[in-house]
């Protein structure tokens, strides 16, 4: 008769011994990783001064949404009675969260570049106040963006639907907030914000781009808007549009790092899906229409339509055995 208890104990002991053998190798692996951190070419931040936290920045974005669109993303129901209290609390919380991350970004940049004292704490507090002071103007711009999205999309049933569910509005909201922070000279934070929106929506808007009011991104997946892009009023772009820079050698890239490399899109332009427009000298004139899948590296005068030639399609009758 088999003693199942004894057999089970023996089997478990074998498994434990095998696992212990593998685990005993872990300290050496960890030590090798630790030693690699001393390599000057390795990517790590090992310092007593913290760098901005991506998790904290995501929470900051959520708090901005609560304030920019009161009642839509709030954690509690808002009404005329508790609005003042709720917004007051959100502003206080956002100031605390934002100033900590802004200060970390400034201090890290200061230490990394061996700069003279930048009064990081005071600058972080002052910049954070300026960002909060800009929220009414951000709200005004976003209200115009939402209105433009509604007016140009017959599938939209309400402004509420657009605010809640349109990825373009989310990406533009994060961009408009990150742009203010970028313009105030804060390192890292704006890019963390914009790349988070990119990961959520597939829409990549560099916070350095300059985008005027009534901007609409329809559908949006695959849209790229580069750092030095300028976009005028009442512009609408569709999925897969790239407003980018020409590919450059390493030396040329360094020479153009602080110069305009991306196109200018003037007022009332429509750019259809898949279009690619490249280069800092490229200007798309006002009221022009750029068709789908067009590739442009030169300027277009105002009131111009740029379209691909209609492809030649082949039609034939298929029998049941053909795909």
Buried (B, 14 or more C-beta within 10 A) or exposed (E): EEEEEEEEEEEEEEEEEEEEEEEEEEEEEEEEEEEEEEEEEEEEEEEEEBBBBBEBBBBBBEBBBBBBBBBEBBEEEBEEEEEEEBBEEBBEBBBEBBBBBBBBBBBBBBBEEEEEEBEBEEBBBBBBEEBBEBBEEBBEBBBBBBBBBBEBBEEBEEBEBBBEEBBBBBBBBBBBBBBBBBBBEBBBBBBBBBBBBBEBBBBBBBBBBEBBBBBBBBBBBBBBBBBBBBBBBBBBBBBBBBBBBEEEEEEEEEEBEEEBBBBBBBBBBBBBBBBBBBBBEBBBBBBBBBBBEBEBEEBBEBEBEBEEEEEEEEEEEEEEEEE
